[in-house]
Amino acid sequence: MCGRSSLTKNEKDLEARFGSSFYSEDLERYNPLPNFNVCPGHIMPIVVSANDVYFKPSTWGVTLNFGAKNQLLINARSETIAEKKTFSSVLYSGRCIVPMDGYYEWRRSENTLLPYYIHFENRMLVAAAGLNFINSDTNENHFIVLTRPSEGSLRDIHDRMPVFLEENECKDWLTPLLNSGDILSILNRNIIIPPYFYPVSSKINSSKNNEPDLTLPSKNKDFEQGRLF
């Protein structure tokens, strides 16, 4: 379901990849980079428009009301996103890009959950499809990540993965005035699968930890590194 990710590149790398810049006061205020353990509740840079000159700081996770109770959402299924009234407005006005260079997932092994780090070649920056909500009371931004069914060997780790967009799809995703058919077409146009994955230290289980070695392979010799292709 993608409940943790990483964004370890510097601001120059992000600016070159996504064509947006950082406000210096944002860097000083929430200091998002590098983050080896991006967790719900963290303020991270997102892109909300193809013409964005600056990254927009947004908090991962939005609290929405479902009947009699509030629920924190961090992900949403891309296959059914157009059917949900919860997303009927933000799907058309709040599509965004969430930069990351890897994510974590936990594989169930008997009664244990084993953390894995999943990434592309050279841990390159990638764009995950997301939705950005604006709190009408505070004017603060909150984002969620869209997911899809996992493919190939990734299914052995978890049944869901983020929806990743090719560089040339990012502009399409951020184009305003798309209908639901256009949106679903973009989400299903290409299935982009990160080919590298390996188990990592259980230190990633704590949101308090944020060190470079969180992304390194576990020293447990019982685990094997994997590659999808």
BELLINVEN-V92002 format. One record per residue. N is the residue number from 0. RES is the residue in three letters. OMEGA is omega in whole degrees, 0 to 359 (none if undefined). Layout:
BEGIN
N/RES/OMEGA
N/RES/OMEGA
END
This chain:
BEGIN
0/MET/179
1/CYS/177
2/GLY/175
3/ARG/176
4/SER/176
5/SER/174
6/LEU/191
7/THR/179
8/LYS/179
9/ASN/185
10/GLU/179
11/LYS/177
12/ASP/180
13/LEU/180
14/GLU/180
15/ALA/184
16/ARG/188
17/PHE/176
18/GLY/177
19/SER/181
20/SER/176
21/PHE/166
22/TYR/181
23/SER/180
24/GLU/176
25/ASP/179
26/LEU/180
27/GLU/187
28/ARG/184
29/TYR/169
30/ASN/188
31/PRO/189
32/LEU/345
33/PRO/177
34/ASN/182
35/PHE/183
36/ASN/180
37/VAL/184
38/CYS/170
39/PRO/184
40/GLY/177
41/HIS/174
42/ILE/185
43/MET/179
44/PRO/175
45/ILE/176
46/VAL/184
47/VAL/180
48/SER/178
49/ALA/181
50/ASN/181
51/ASP/175
52/VAL/183
53/TYR/170
54/PHE/178
55/LYS/176
56/PRO/183
57/SER/181
58/THR/179
59/TRP/178
60/GLY/179
61/VAL/178
62/THR/181
63/LEU/181
64/ASN/176
65/PHE/181
66/GLY/185
67/ALA/183
68/LYS/175
69/ASN/181
70/GLN/177
71/LEU/177
72/LEU/174
73/ILE/180
74/ASN/172
75/ALA/181
76/ARG/182
77/SER/184
78/GLU/185
79/THR/187
80/ILE/183
81/ALA/182
82/GLU/187
83/LYS/178
84/LYS/180
85/THR/185
86/PHE/188
87/SER/181
88/SER/186
89/VAL/179
90/LEU/182
91/TYR/185
92/SER/187
93/GLY/179
94/ARG/183
95/CYS/175
96/ILE/179
97/VAL/179
98/PRO/172
99/MET/174
100/ASP/175
101/GLY/175
102/TYR/182
103/TYR/174
104/GLU/183
105/TRP/178
106/ARG/179
107/ARG/177
108/SER/187
109/GLU/182
110/ASN/184
111/THR/173
112/LEU/183
113/LEU/182
114/PRO/176
115/TYR/173
116/TYR/187
117/ILE/184
118/HIS/176
119/PHE/182
120/GLU/180
121/ASN/182
122/ARG/181
123/MET/175
124/LEU/178
125/VAL/181
126/ALA/173
127/ALA/178
128/ALA/180
129/GLY/174
130/LEU/182
131/ASN/179
132/PHE/176
133/ILE/179
134/ASN/185
135/SER/180
136/ASP/185
137/THR/184
138/ASN/178
139/GLU/182
140/ASN/177
141/HIS/182
142/PHE/170
143/ILE/180
144/VAL/177
145/LEU/182
146/THR/178
147/ARG/177
148/PRO/177
149/SER/180
150/GLU/173
151/GLY/184
152/SER/179
153/LEU/179
154/ARG/178
155/ASP/180
156/ILE/180
157/HIS/184
158/ASP/179
159/ARG/176
160/MET/177
161/PRO/171
162/VAL/179
163/PHE/182
164/LEU/171
165/GLU/180
166/GLU/182
167/ASN/177
168/GLU/184
169/CYS/180
170/LYS/178
171/ASP/182
172/TRP/182
173/LEU/180
174/THR/180
175/PRO/173
176/LEU/173
177/LEU/174
178/ASN/185
179/SER/178
180/GLY/178
181/ASP/182
182/ILE/180
183/LEU/178
184/SER/179
185/ILE/182
186/LEU/184
187/ASN/185
188/ARG/179
189/ASN/174
190/ILE/185
191/ILE/188
192/ILE/176
193/PRO/189
194/PRO/185
195/TYR/178
196/PHE/179
197/TYR/179
198/PRO/180
199/VAL/182
200/SER/177
201/SER/175
202/LYS/180
203/ILE/181
204/ASN/181
205/SER/179
206/SER/180
207/LYS/182
208/ASN/180
209/ASN/181
210/GLU/181
211/PRO/184
212/ASP/176
213/LEU/182
214/THR/183
215/LEU/179
216/PRO/178
217/SER/178
218/LYS/177
219/ASN/185
220/LYS/180
221/ASP/181
222/PHE/175
223/GLU/174
224/GLN/182
225/GLY/172
226/ARG/187
227/LEU/184
228/PHE/none
END
